[in-house]
Amino acid sequence: MSDAAWETLSNQAVAVCGLVYFLALISHLIQWSALRKLPVGIEEKASVQAPVAVGAGGSVVEDLEALEPDVVRRTELFGRLGLLLTIIATAVHLVALVGRGMAADPNRVPWGNMYEFTLSGTFVVSAGYLLLNRRFGLAWMAPIVVGFVVVVLMVDVVWLYDPVAPLSEALYSPWLVIHVVSAVIATGAFTLGGICSAFYLIKERRPARPTGYLARVPEPAALDRIAYRMHAFAFPVWTFAVLITGPIWAHQAWSAYWSWDPKEVWAFITWVVYAAYLHARATAGWKGRNAAMLALVGLATLWFNFIGINFFSTTSQHSYAAPAVVVEAPAGLEASAAGSAGELAQPLRG
């Protein structure tokens, strides 16, 4: 296949996976809306009982028991369909990433600009959810994760898209793979942990209810525990990316381990916030609401560093991660200046 064919395949795969993610989101929303009026635990009860015949004097509970098998079957159907569609969308998402890398000449990893970084980050969030779904019982998180991926992919395609281009000179290094893989994995894990922390705060403030979506979200203590495990996994990976591979690569590319680059500074701020989160939990027993709020502060710094620096900073040496800005050649240039005009029309980063 030619480079153009690979790029076309990648773009088409992004469109297809976005559509399938959206269908998965619809399936999960139908699943949870069907359960909004049923008490927690009635699904398990209905799965082992036959429908109950209700007479004229039947109670509300008996009416629910008579209806619940059909409701449970419908919710199970849409739940399984949503999970299957998410798996398919994630697989197509991977095809989009592979196609993006194969479209470059020479072939490279798909991390040359902000569009590709975001495409990779959303893939890790989706794949991480699928890998951890059974282990931590994250079925309740499905509409949140899929909705997040759909929205970010939409922003990525509409505002961040960049045609395939060769890597900048600073990115031609084996440290690109090591540094970015570890950073993206940590970002995905921190994001899933942040979702758990956000729902901890929501569950803590809302009174316990026997029905609805929030009733099926784990209790605050369980959410706190899951969030801690995800953060505890992501932190050493982030440390490896920010404090080990990043400085080594910076020294190789710019002859300095640390240059007070805005992206370096914010990456370190993120590291400090998450270090404080884990330290407070381990030494002071700082659990619950305070820990959840600190985790969300860390998530905010993480995503600001991931996206915001590229748009608000004009001094970062990581400007290759920003979307391309095409500068058109001024009108009226003489034919003898055509070569210079062609150079001015090349994508500039920043």
N, C-alpha and C positions, 0 to 999 in steps of 0.2 A: 504493500500500500504506500501511496505517496504521502508526503507530509500534509498536503492539503486534505487528503482523504481522512487521515487520522484526526486532524483538527475538526473536520465536519462530523466525524463519528463522535468525538468528545462533546461537541456542542449539542448534537442530537441526543446523546446519552444524558446530558444535564437536563434537557427539556423533558425527556421521558421519566427520569428519576424524580424530577420535581412534580410531575403529574401523578406518579404512583405514590409519592409521599402524601400528596393532597388527598388521594383516594383513601389511603391508610388513615389519615386524620379524620375524614368523614366517617369511616367505619368505627373508629374508636369513639367518636362523639355520639354516634347512634348507640353504641354499646353502653356508654355511661349514662346517656339520657334515658335509656330503657330501665335503668336501675335506680333512677332518682327518687322513686317513691317506695321502693322496697327496703325493708329493714336489713341491716348488715347481718350476714350469716344465713339469710334465707335461701341463697343460691345453693349452698351445700345441703341444706335440708331438703330442698326441692329435688336435688339430683338423686336422692335415695328414697323418695316417697312418691307414691302415685297421686294423681289429682284427687282431691277430696270433694265429694258431693255435698253441696250446701243447700239446706232447706230454706224455708221462708224465714225461719228464726236464726239463721246462721250469723255468726259474728263477723266483724271486719277481718280478724285474723284468719278465720276459716275461708272468707272470700279470697284473701291473698293466697292462702294455701291452694285454693282451687285454680287460681290464675298463674301461680308462680312457675309451674313446669314450662309453659309456653314462653313466659318472659325469660326464664333462664336459658332455654334453648336458643332464643333469639340473641340474647347477649353473648352467649358462648360462641355462636356463629359469627357475629360481627367482631368479637374479640380475636378469634382465630384468624378471620379474614384480615383484620387490621395488622396483626403480627406478621402474617404471610406477606402482605403487601409491603410492610416495612423491610422485611428481609430482601424481597425482590428489588425494592428501591435502593437499598444499600449496595446490593450487588451491581446494579446498573451505575450507581454512583462511583463504584470502584472502576468500572469500565471507562467512565468519563475521565477519571484521574490518569489511568494508564494511557488512554488515547491522547490526552493533553501532553504527557511526557514524550510519547512517540512522535508527536507532530513537530517537535523541535528538531533542528539540525545543528549540531548532533543531538541524538536522543539524550534526554536529561530527566531528572526528577521534576515533578510538577509544582515547583515552589519558587518560581521566578518573579512573581508579582503578587499584588494584594488579592486579585481574583483567584489565583491558584492557591494561595494560603487559605483563603476562606473556604474554597471548595474542599480542601483537605481537612480543615478544622471541623466542618459540618459532618464530613464522613466519619471522623473519629468519634464525634458525639453520638451519632447513630449506631455505629458499630459497637461502641462501648456500652450503650444501653442494651443492645441485643446480647452481648456477652455476659452482662451482669444481671439480666432480667430474672433468670431463674434463681441465681445464687442469693440475691437480696430481695426477691419478691417485688420487682419494680413495675408490675403490670399497671399500677395506678399512674405511673409516670408517662405512659405511652402518649396520650394526647399532648402533654406538655413538650416532650422531646420532639415528637414529629412536627408539632406546630412551630417550635423554635427552628427546626431545620428548614421547613418550608419558607418561613419568613426570611431567614438569613440567606437562603439560596436565591430568593427573589431579589433581595437587595444586591447580592453578588452579581447576578446576571444583568440587572438593570443599570446599576451605578458603578460597578467595579470591573466590568468586563474589559479585558485586554486581549488583542490578538497574540498568537504565539510568537515569541521573539527569542533570540539567543540570550543566554544568561549574561549579566554584566560580569566584568572581569573579576570582581571581588567574590562572586559566587562560585567560581570554578575551583572548588575545593572539596575533598572528601568529607570535610567537616560540615558541609551543608547538610548532608544526609543525617549525620549523627546529631547535630545540633537541632535541626528542625523536627526530626522525628520525635526526639525526646520532648521538645517544647510543645508540639501539637498533642502528644499523648497526655501530657500533664494538663494542657488546656481543656481537653475533653473531660478528664476526670474531675478537675476543679469545677467545671460547669455542671456536671451531674451532682457533685456534692453541694454546689450552691443551690440547685433546685431543691434538694432535700432541706437545706437550711431555711430557704424561703418558706417552704411548706410547714416547717417547724413553727415559725413565727405566726403563720396563718392559723394553724391548728391550736396554738396556745391561746390565741385571742378569741377564737370562735368557740362558743359552748358546744359540748358534745351533742351530736344529733344522731338519731338512729337511722336516718335515711340520707340519700344524696351522695354526691361524689366525695366530699370531704370525709364522710363517715367511713369510706373505704380506703382512705389514705391512712397509713400506719400511725399509731399513736406518737406523740411528740418524743417520747423516750427512744422509740425505735428509729424515728427519723434522725434524731441526734446521733445515734450510734452509727447509722449508715453513712451519714455525712462525714463523721470522724474517720471512718475507715477509708472513704474515698479520698479525703484530704491527706490522710496519712500515707496513702499510696502515691498520690500525685506529687507531694512535696519533695521527696528525694529525687524524683524524675526531673522536676523543675530545677532543683539545685544542680543536678548534673548538667542541664541545658544552660542555665544562666551563669553559674559560677565556675564551671569547668570547661565545657566545650566552647561556650561563647567567648571567653577571654582568649583561649588558645587560638581560635579561628581569627579573632580580632588582631592578635599579634601577628599572625601569618599574613593577613590582608593589609593591615594598616600599621604594622610595626609597633603596636601599643596594646597592652592587655586591657587597659581601661582609659577611655578618653572623655568621660562625662557626656557621652552621647545621650540625648533624651530617651531613646529606647532602652539603653543600658540602665539609665537611672530608674526608669519606671519598672523595668524588670526586677531590679533590686528592691524597689519599694514593695512590689508584689511579694517577693521572697520574704521581706521583713514582716509583712502583715500575716502571712501564713505561718511563719516561724513563731510569731507571737501567739497565734491561735493554738498551735500544737503545744507550745510551751505552757501556756495558761491551763490547758486541759490536763497536761501531764503533771504539773507541779502544784497548781492551786485548785484543781478540781473544778475549773471554770467551765461548766457545762450549761446547756440550755440556751436561754435567750441571748445572753451576752456573747456566747461562743458563736451562735448563729449570725448575729449582727456583724461580728468581726469577720466571719467567713464571707459574708456578702460584700463587705468593704474590700476584702481581697479579690473577690470576683470582679468588682467594679474596676479596680486598678488593673487587673489582668486584661479585661476587654478594652479598656481605654488604651493600654499599651499596644494591644493587638491591632486596633483600628484607629483610635484617636490620634496617636502620635503621627501617623502617616498623613493626616489631613491638617493638623494644627501646627506641626513643627516644620520650620524651614531650614533647620540646621542639622538634622539627623543624617548621619552617614548611612542609615538604613533606608534612604529615600527610594531605593530601588523597589521597596515593597509597596509603594503608593501607586495608584492608578496612573496610567499614562496620560500626559497632556500633550496634545499635538499642536505644535506651533507652526502656523502656516507662513509660507514665504510672502513677504510684502509684495503687493502688486507693483508692476512697472519696472521690475528688475530687467536689466538688459540680458540678452541671450548669453553674453560672456559670463554672467554670474549665475547661470543655471545650476552649476555644480554646487555653489554655496547655498542656493535656495533649496536644493535637494537635501542638503545636510540640515538646514533649519527645520525642514518638515519632518525630520525623524522624531519618534517619541522621546520626550524628555521626562525624567522622573522627578517627583517632588511635589 
